[in-house]
Amino acid sequence: MNKAGGKKATMKDIAKAAQVSVATVSYVLNNVSGQTIPDETRRRVLDAASELNYVPNLAARSLIKRQSGLAGILVNRRHDEQWWERAAFASFIDAMERELTSLGYHVILSSLDANKPNMDIIAERKLDAVFVLGALQNTFHQITRHFPTGVPLVAIDSQIEDPLFYRIQFDYERAALAATEQNSKPCSFLVADRGSMDAAAQLEKLFTLPPSQVLVLETEDQLQPFLAGQTGVGLILNEYVGLLASRWMAPSRYTVLCTAGMPELLHSLSHTSTILFENRKHLAALELMQSLRDDSYSGPTDKCVLIQPLT
């Protein structure tokens, strides 16, 4: 409850408490440029707003700034999504939501059908920034066409090649090479989730693996017979899949590339080898978004930001 009688505080209440005009309050709270307001006055307004627990009206702010204060996190999900796929983005989404909230954004989290995204609800919102997770090449345009030029859109862990949009993903090749160096043995097999399908193809080529030694996991019952037919040591992408694999193979026989941001899941396994990535994928996404908001051509020339492994 605030000190305006329990009702939602208004700019008029703040103006009265700070002994300034309503216009001055509006200039300060909306950070309007071109207004000369003494620092002492600005402090009085901000202190009064804090004391009254003032909550800005997003609709009014949108009219003033032509911004909604809304940021969207759109997660593409398959109709037959498995539990390890559902969990893969959890850590990243949590970190993104926290950072966006700290920057003053209201976050809209929405799940989309990866193969047939329905954008009706999202299209009604005027988002200031969009983060698309797990997008597929053949449906990506169905998402992007709903956002006007000037709205920063960043694709994360998405299987796309589009010269108009920026991507953030792990440097899988460097991580895989670090794993083989760490083990002092060549990679003999590879297991990846469907979200890392492009990475699996990249690493299959890197290590010249035959198809019989590469599994893009769709259902749990595929894993046991695949592992039973493998020799040597291999790589597994996604900690949840690495944990699942320990039911049928000694963890000492594979290295897990920790793409889900949850390496602690593997602490209970003995002799587990892991490759961690820099814990800054969410920060890289935010930095890119803020850069593109100021200048839509300010991103990297190759349209891709790679998150490096910790070695």
Sequence and secondary structure as in RCSB ss.txt:
>XXXX:A:sequence
MNKAGGKKATMKDIAKAAQVSVATVSYVLNNVSGQTIPDETRRRVLDAASELNYVPNLAARSLIKRQSGLAGILV
NRRHDEQWWERAAFASFIDAMERELTSLGYHVILSSLDANKPNMDIIAERKLDAVFVLGALQNTFHQITRHFPTG
VPLVAIDSQIEDPLFYRIQFDYERAALAATEQNSKPCSFLVADRGSMDAAAQLEKLFTLPPSQVLVLETEDQLQP
FLAGQTGVGLILNEYVGLLASRWMAPSRYTVLCTAGMPELLHSLSHTSTILFENRKHLAALELMQSLRDDSYSGP
TDKCVLIQPLT
>XXXX:A:secstr
  TTTTS   HHHHHHHHTS HHHHHHHHTT TT    HHHHHHHHHHHHHTT    HHHHHHHHS   EEEEEE
EE TT  HHHHHHTHHHHHHHHHHHHHTT EEEEEEEETTS   HHHHTS  SEEEEES BTTTHHHHHTTS TT
S EEEES B   TTSEEEEE HHHHHHHHHHHHTS EEEEEEEGGGHHHHHHHHHHTT  GGGEEEESSGGGHHH
HHHT  SEEEEESHHHHHHHTTTS GGGEEEE  SS GGGGTTSTT EEE B S HHHHHHHHHHHHHH TT S 
TTSEEEE B  
